[in-house]
């Protein structure tokens, strides 16, 4: 499904960017080699980011 019409980004592309380490919409755009245009997709993008399982805490690794 298309999430960002301005850049033609699909939910699969967004999920791939998240799997590669993107944790904010700005990072998703960068991973997809584009920039935010109108910003209407950021709410949906944040929802997709929040659905993904959280990685290990950097503090937990040092304890």
N, C-alpha and C positions, 0 to 999 in steps of 0.2 A: 504494500500500500504506500502511496506517496504521502510523505509527511511534510516535506518542504517543496512547495510548488515552484518557488522562485529559483531554487537550485536543482530541482528534480531529484531530491534525496528520498529514498525509500526507507521504510522501517528496517529492512535488512541491512542497508548501508549504515544506518545509525547504530544498529546492534553490533555490527562488525567494528565500527569505530570505538564503541564502548569496550568490546572485547580486547581491542588493542590498547586500552588504557584511558580513553577519553572519559572525563568525569563531569564536564560542564559543556553546555551548548557550544561555547567558543572553541573548545577542544575538538568537538565533533566536526564543526565546520572546517577547522584546520586539517583534521585527518582526511576529510573528503575534498580537500583542495578548493574550498570555496569560502565565502563570507556570508554573514547574515545580511538579508536584504530587508524585508518588511518586518520580520520578527514574529509573525503569527504562529510559526511552528515551534517556538521555543517552549511553550507550555506542554505540548505533546512530547517534545524531545526530552524535557525534564522528567515526565512521567515514565518514559522508556528507560532513562538513566536510573531512576529510583527503583524500577522493577528488577534490575540486575542485582545479583547477589554481591554483597560487599566483600572486598578482599580483606586480607589480614591487616590488622592495625599496625602501623609502623612502630608504635610504642611497644606493642606486645612482643615484637621480634627482639627488642633490646632488653627485655626483662629477664 
